[in-house]
Amino acid sequence: MSSTPDPAGTGLAGRIADHARRTPDAPALLDAHGTLTYGELARRIAATASGLRSAGMGAGDTVLFAVRPGRDALVLGLAVMAVGAAVVVADPGAGAELDAARGRLVAESLAAPRWLAAESWLSALSARRAGRTLLRRLGLDLPALHDPTLRLVHTGPRLPGLPPHALSAAALARTASAPPSEPAGDPDRPALIVFTSGTTARPRGVVHSQGTLLAGADLLGESLGLPAARGPVVVHSEQLMMAFAFLAAGATWSAAPLPVRPKRFLRDLRRRRATHTFGTPAALSRLLAAGRLPDTLGTVLLGAAPVPPPILRRLRTALPSARIAVIYGATEMLPIAVTEAGEKLDHAPHGDLAGHPLPGVTARLNEEGELLLRGAHLAIGYVGDGAIGELNTGDRARIDAEGRIVLLGRTKDMLIRGSFNLYPGLYEPAIAALPGIAEAVIVGVPDPLTADEAVVLAVRPDGSVPEPELLRRLHRELPRTIDHAALPDRIHCLPAIPRRGRTEKPDREQLRALVARERR
């Protein structure tokens, strides 16, 4: 394994092509449509890249990408990167406010996207007012999907409402023959842009290159023993970044469809004889509640959120012979450390053990106790903010006598609900603007059994509306006001919001304790 940036002209698509030359008939992907071999996957990526080049896509272009993880996203996304263009992820679950924040960053800091890659049903529905209303009711609000200035490449069937000159990704991939992929060029050129935030209410665009993506995939693969694994390795997950790591190692990705439904997820685990799976703690908690995990699973991986000890204990009971491991990482740098469940449980009374930094990862603490990191797989920069020399994780931590990272909690206000990062500052002003509300603050109350954070909205009424009527109005108006994924689990009316310091900002810690007591 090398954690240095990948040489020019290879990248993830090049690695898949290498596997295809050595083992063309080995299964690369399993899904509802059947099996896709490495030979066929490499051919489809090359054909799609060739078609995109012929249509005018070139190195340095940006492509707004709204395709759910799966076969189509894998082929089209890697083809875009092979051309030398950058995939700008537009989460189909993001609502208007988060999408607008992302859109402003792209418009202000990058060349405006010239291309849109989207599922045909999303694009067709978003072209009509009634369709946009339906999508919003489903919690999907992506106004850019009906932007006539973008050249559309669609997955799925051609539907009424699509632009007449839209390109079909499937037609590109079915090209009878495809020339070898041209070199992708500079390995430090932006290849993937994912928006996230762990420090402020403003989402930040994390920019990865071909080199950082492959270095991270290799590091994760080697930390899991993938290149040297004996027998077939089949990972079942809906996470495309996990797919990249396993495919880089020559394993098989079993693609779980979205939305994830626990019973279907379990059924596919059994039918496809998955050996590995990955999920958030909340997702795995739901999986355990839905039924018995199959004995074929030899490795269960958790990540993307803090893992409560009860979930690790339940997994160890359900699969006593399996490896249960927790991956600590960030959008900017995945992975950072991997910890075994037993070690993590033993250390639980003393803090959240993340483990030793993986090879090539350098960790230190600043004066405030925030964890700072460097490594070859660190993203090359933030959109509009220049290069990242060192990652400020936003996590308070300590490094113990053995050199292990021990997490002590997040330094900022971002909440985690399953795999969704909720930024209170995006939604509080809109809620506070509703009639009858003087102030609104969102906090998260951890649930140790499910690993989710209950999202609690605390409001201070202005006295113009009786409290019962105000609560009814909030339940009615919030779905029209804020993103579906940000809707609170509970609403509390309080006579005053706790405050702290000279600036009298809301004291979120005190508020969190207050609403937790009221729940009891």
N, C-alpha and C positions, 0 to 999 in steps of 0.2 A: 504493500500500500504506500502511496505517496500522497501527502496532504498538500503538495505544492500545486499551484494552478496548472490546469491541463494545457498541453501544447496547442498551439493554434491549429484549427482545422478539425479537431475531434469533438470534445464536449460529450454531452449525454447521447446525442444521436450517433456520434462516431463510436462511442462505446457499444451501443446496441448493434451497430453495423459490424463491429469486431466479433461480438458473440454470434451474429448471424453467419459470418464466414466460417467460424469454427464449429458451431452446432446449429445449423439452420432449422432443424426439425424440433429443437427443444421448445417447450411451451413457454411463451413470454407472458401471455395474458389469458385469464379465464374470466368469462362473463356470461350474461344471459344469451349471447349470440354464439357461444362456443369457445373454441380455443384458437388463439392467434400465436403462431410460432415466431421465433426470432427472425427467421428468414422473411416471413410475410410482413412482420412489423417493420423491419428495416426497409423493405421494398415500398411499403405504403408511405413511410416518412419521406423517403427519397422522391417518390412520385409527387407527393403533395408539395414538397419544397420546390421541385422543378416547376410545377404548375403555378405556384405563387410567384416565382421569379418571372415567369412568362407573362403573368398578369400585371407586373410592375412593382411588386414588393421588393424592397432592397434593404441592404445593410443600413442600420441606423433608423429604420422606420419604427414606429410604435403601433402596437395592435391591441386595442381594447378587447379583452377576452372574457366572454360570459358563457362558458361551456362547463357544465358540471363534470367533476372527475369521472373518468371512464375511458373507454376505448377511443372515442372521438377526441376527447380532450388530450389524451396522450399523443395520438398521431399528429393532430393539428398543432398542438403546442410545441412539440419537438421539431416539427417542420418549420414553424415560424422562427425558432431559435437557429435552426440549421441555415436559414436564409441570412441570418445576421440581424434580424429584427428583434425587438423586445416585446415580450408578452406582458401587458399591463392588466393585472387581475382585477376584474369587476365582479365582485361576489354577488351572485344572483339572490342571495338572502339579505343584501344590504338595502335599507330603506332610503328615502329621499334625502334625509339630512346627511347621512354618512356618505352617500353617493355624491352629493353636491360638494362635500368637503374634499373628497378624493378628486373629483373633476376639477376643482379650482387648483389643486396642487399640480395636476398634469398640465392644465392649460397655462399656468404661470411658470412652470419650471422645466418643462420638456417641450420639444416640438409637438404640436397638437397631433393626436393620433389621426392617421389617415385611413386606418383600417379598423373594422369591427369583426370579431369572430364570435358568433352567437348561435345558440340553438334556435332552429327555425320557428318553433312555436312561441318562444319568448319574443323574438323579433317581430313576428306577424301580429301577435296580440298587442304589443306595445305601439304598433303603428296606428291603432284606432283608439278613440277615447273610451269606448266601452271595454275594450281589451285592457287598457291601462287601469281602469277601475277594478276589473277582475284581478289583475296582477297585484294591485295594492291590497286588495282584500286577502290575498294569499301571502302577504308580507313581502312581495317582490316589487320593487320600484326602481327601475333602471332606465331613466329617461333617455340616456345616450343610445339605447337600442333602437330608437326611431329617429336617429340623427341622419338626415339625407346627405350630409357632407362626408360620411364615412363609407368606404367601399366594404360591402358585406361579404364575408365568407361564412356560410351557414352549415351547421350539422343538422342531420335529420332531413325529412322530405321537403321538397319545395311546396310552400303553402301560399294561398292567396294573401296578398298584402306585402310580400317580400319585394324588394326592388327588382326591376326586370333584369338588371345586369349582375345580380348577386351570383357569387360563385358557390358551387356545391363542393364541400370538403370531400364527400364520398366520391364524387365524380373525379376529383383530382387524384384521390388515392387509388382509383381503379385504372389509372393509366396503364396500358398494356405493358409498357416497359419504361423504366426510368433510368436516366444516366446516373452515374455515381454522384453523390452529393458534392457540391463545390465546397471548398474550405469555408468555414464560418468566419474566418478572419481573426481579428484581434480577440484573444480570450478574455480580455478585460472590458470588452464592450458590454453595455447593459443587455441582459438576456431575459431577466424576469424581474418584474416590479410588483411587490406585494405591499398593500397598505396596512399599517398597524399603528398602535400607539400604546406605550406603557408609561409615558411621562407626562403628557398633557392631554387636554381634550381635543387637540388637533391631530388627526391621523397623519402619520408620516409614511412616505413612500420608501420602502427598503429596496435597494437596487442590487441584484445579484448578477454576476457574470457567468459565462459558461465555466470558467475556471473555478469560481467559488462553489457553484452548484455541484460540480463533479468532485471537488475536494471534500465537500460535506458528505456527499453520497458514499464516497470511499471510506471516510472515517467512520460513519455510522455502520456501514457494512462490516468493516473489520472489527468494530467493537462488539458486534453480534456474532462474529465468527462465520459470516456468510461465505466468503470465498473458499474456506476450507471445510464447509459443511458436508457431511456425508448423506447421501440420499437426496430426494427432491425437497426443495424449499419452496413452499407456497404461502405467501402472505396475503391474508384477507383483510382489506381495509378500503375505506373510501378516500383516504388521504393520498393525494397525488405526489406529495413530497416523499412519502414512504415508498410509493411505486418507483420513483426515480432511484432511490437508494438500492432497492432490491433488484431492479433491472440492471443497474450498473454492475451488480455482482453476479449477474447471470441467473438469478432466481426467477420465480413466477409470481406475477401479481394477480391475485384474485380480486377483481374489482367489485366492491359492494356498491349497489345503486343508492342514489339519494332520492328522497329522504331515507335515512337509515331507520329501518323498522327492526326491532330486536328479534322477533320471531323469524323473519326472513333472513336476517343476518346469521342466526344460529343454523337455519336450514342450509344456507350456502356454505357455512363452515364445514358442515358434515358432508354434503354432497361433493365438495371439491377437495375434501381431505386436507384442509389447511393445516400447515405446521406452525404458522406464526399468525398473530393478529395484533393490531394496534388500535388503541382508542383513547379518548379522554377518560378520566376517572368517572365522570358522570355517565358516559356511554357504557362503560364496562359494568357499572352498577346496575343500569337498566338491563344489560345482557344477562347478568347473574339472576335477576329477578324473573326473566322471561323463560328460563329453562336450563337444562344441563349442557355444559360446555363439552364438546367432543374430545375423546381421548387422543385424537391425532395431534392436538395442539401441544407442541413441545415448548413454545415460547409465547408469552403474553407480554406485550409492551404497553406501557402507559406513558402519557405525556400531555403537554399543552396546558396543564393546570396542576396546582398542588394536589397531592394524593393523600387522603386521610388514611390512617392505619386500618380502620375497619374494612376498607375495600381490599387492601392487600391481604388481610387475614381471610376474607371470604374467597379470594382467588386462590390462595394457597390450599384452602380446604377443598375447593372445587377441583383443583388440578394439582394434587400433591407431588406429582413427578415432573411438573413443568417448571421451566425457568420463568419467574415473574420479575420483570425489570422495569425500572422507571427511567425514562430519558429526560434529562434536563437540557433545554435548549431555548433558543429565541428565534424569531423570524430572521433576525440579522445573522444568526450563527447557530446552525443545527448540525450536529449535536454539540453539547459542551461537556456533559458527563453522563454516565450510565450507572445506576445503582441497583443492586439486587434487593429483592423485597425483604429477605431476612435481615440483611445488614441495615436496611432503612428502618425496619420495625425495632430492632435492638437499640437503635440510636434515637427513636422517637421521643423519649423523655428529655433529651438534651438538644433538640432542634431537628429541623427537616434536612436530613442528610442527602445532598446531591451526589456526592462521591468525588473521586479523584478527577481532576481535569484530564480529558482524553489526550493522547499524544499530539503534540503540536499546539495545544491550547495553553496559553499563559494567563494566569489569574492573579489579580491583586485587589486590594481594597483601598478606597480613597479615605480621606479624613472623616467622612460621614458614615463610613462603614458600607458604602455601596460597592457592589462587585463590578470590577472592570475586567474586560477580557480582550485578548488578541488571538489570532489564528489565521491560517491560510484560507479557511473557509468563511471568514468574516466578510459580510456584504461589502461591496466596493463603495457604497455611499447611500445617502438619503436624497430623495428627489428635492432639488433646490437647495440643499444644505452642504454639498460637497462630499469629500471622501470621509470615511470612518477610519480613523487611526486606531481607536480603541473603543470598544463597546461599553457604554454606560447601561448596565442591565436594568436599572430601576429596582433591583433586589438588594435588600440589606442582607449581609452575610458575614460569616467569619470563616477563617481557614484554620483547621485544627492542627494539632501537632503532627498528624500523619499526612498533612497536605491536602486533606479533603475539604470540599466546599460544603458548608452548613448554612442553609438559607434561614433567614430570620424574619421574612415577611416583605411584602412589596412596599416600596417607598412612596408611591403615589396613589391616586384614587381610582385607577382603572379597576373595574369589576370583571369577573369571569363567570359567564353562565354557559356551562357546557364548553363548546369550542368558540363561543361568541365573546369577543372583547367589547364591553359596554363602557362608553365614555360619558359619565354624567354631565360634563360640561356641554355636550352637544344637545342635551334634551332639557336641562333644567330651565333655561330661559324661555323656551316655548311653553312649558308647563306653567311657569310663573305668570305668563301673559294671559292665561285663561281667566275668565271672569270669576271673581270670588277668591282668587289666590293671591296672597301677599308674598309668599316665598315658597320655593320648592327645592328640596335636596334629596338626592338619591344615594343610598348606601347599600352595601351588601352584607348579609348576615350569613356566615358559613354554616352549611348543614353537613355534619361529619358523617352522616349515613349515606348521602347521595353524592357528595363531593361538589355539588353545585352551590352557588351562592344565591340565597333568596334575595331578590331585588326588592328593596323596600323604599317606597316614596313617602317622605315626610313633608307635609304642607302646613303652612301657617295661614289660616283663613284671614281674609280682610274684614270679616264681620258683615258683609253685605248679603250673604246667603246662609240660611240655616245649615248646620253641619250635615244632617242626613241628606239634604238636597244636594249639597256640594259633593258628597261622595258619589251619589248617583250620577251627577253630571260628569265627574271625572271618569267613572267607568264607561260612560257613553262617549266622551270626547277624546280620551287618550288614544284609542286605536286610530283616530283620524289625525292625531297631532304628532305622534312619535312613531318610530320604527316598531314593527311587530315584535322583534326580538328584544326590545328594550322595555316592553310593558312590565309594570311592577307586579310582583306576586302579592304584595300587601300595600295598603295605603293607610297612613296614620295622620290624623289631624292633630296638631300640637299647638298649644297657646304660644310657644316660643321655640325657636331653633337654638340649641346650645351653641355658644360661640367661644372663641379662644383668641388669646393674644391681643396686641395693641390694635391690629387691624380688624378685629372682631369678625374674622372669617368663620364660617360654620365649622364647628368642631365635629368632624365626622366620626371620630372614635367614640366620643361621648354619645353622639346620636345613635350610633350602632348599638351601644350598650343599652341605651334607653328603649329603643324599639324591640330589642331582644327580650328585655324584661317585660314589656307590655304584651309580647306574644305569649309568655308563660302565664 
